[in-house]
């Protein structure tokens, strides 16, 4: 195995100064084309790579972004991550991704680890446990250290940072209004992500859509035990007279469709169903699920753009902002 060559060794072999070799590798106009060619040829021969740590110390930047996600099996977060990576890469940044699996303790550990590794900034979606516990000191510490943070989807007002969210409340309102317009009068709202900021906003939107309409009723189910999702939703469907369900997450909507089949209900003839997140469960359920698309990839691109702009044009007293990505209601076979 060939020993890793250093800038100093290249300079010695070429009988040039370290500064000249360094500038040649960057194709600096100060250096003659002949010298640049000589340096590149020797660097290619030795497969020379700049020392990333030395470069980052010199520039005070690592060109690395820390990403913290609550889960990765969820199609929404996978698409957001894809958008982040594409945008970061186009701007010369690498990403390091950590998955908290909805744990507050892991989230704190990963924030500390990434900050110690000197990432330039963070893109974060909060874990369920962090939101339930309402504990954000680990992010407050980053803010005190002037580390740029962009939060997306699951955010908190406790931290003054840039945020990218979807119009969850309006999206839920639009979905419920569609159900009412297609003749539904006994509407249920079901969620397996109770306690999250997004679920609260969606629930608020559903309630507002019903408003003072005494022709339409709204009943709510928040499933708290993730090991018991199917049984709780089946029992709810069996014991309540409903003609529509808005699932505030894709899992709730998909389970509603499965349990409705099991109980002998026809969709959408007996029960119309709308879900959130245009993922694989929505596309391949039977019938295909009408869903609220959150444009996850666009959301990821937007979050990365905001952070990269902050990193490339650092301003001491940066004025934070909340960007709202519009959702779309995609009509499929689970509604009239």
HELIX and SHEET records of a PDB file:
HELIX    1   1 UNK A    7  UNK A   14  1                                   8    
HELIX    2   2 UNK A   18  UNK A   25  1                                   8    
HELIX    3   3 UNK A   33  UNK A   45  1                                  13    
HELIX    4   4 UNK A   52  UNK A   59  1                                   8    
HELIX    5   5 UNK A   75  UNK A   90  1                                  16    
HELIX    6   6 UNK A  104  UNK A  116  1                                  13    
HELIX    7   7 UNK A  128  UNK A  133  1                                   6    
HELIX    8   8 UNK A  137  UNK A  144  1                                   8    
HELIX    9   9 UNK A  168  UNK A  181  1                                  14    
HELIX   10  10 UNK A  197  UNK A  210  1                                  14    
HELIX   11  11 UNK A  226  UNK A  228  5                                   3    
HELIX   12  12 UNK A  229  UNK A  239  1                                  11    
HELIX   13  13 UNK A  250  UNK A  262  1                                  13    
HELIX   14  14 UNK A  280  UNK A  284  1                                   5    
HELIX   15  15 UNK A  296  UNK A  312  1                                  17    
SHEET    1   A 6 UNK A  94  UNK A  99  0                                        
SHEET    2   A 6 UNK A  64  UNK A  69  1                                        
SHEET    3   A 6 UNK A 121  UNK A 124  1                                        
SHEET    4   A 6 UNK A 148  UNK A 152  1                                        
SHEET    5   A 6 UNK A 162  UNK A 166  1                                        
SHEET    6   A 6 UNK A 322  UNK A 325  1                                        
SHEET    1   B 6 UNK A 217  UNK A 222  0                                        
SHEET    2   B 6 UNK A 186  UNK A 191  1                                        
SHEET    3   B 6 UNK A 244  UNK A 247  1                                        
SHEET    4   B 6 UNK A 272  UNK A 276  1                                        
SHEET    5   B 6 UNK A 290  UNK A 293  1                                        
SHEET    6   B 6 UNK A 328  UNK A 330 -1                                        
END                                                                             
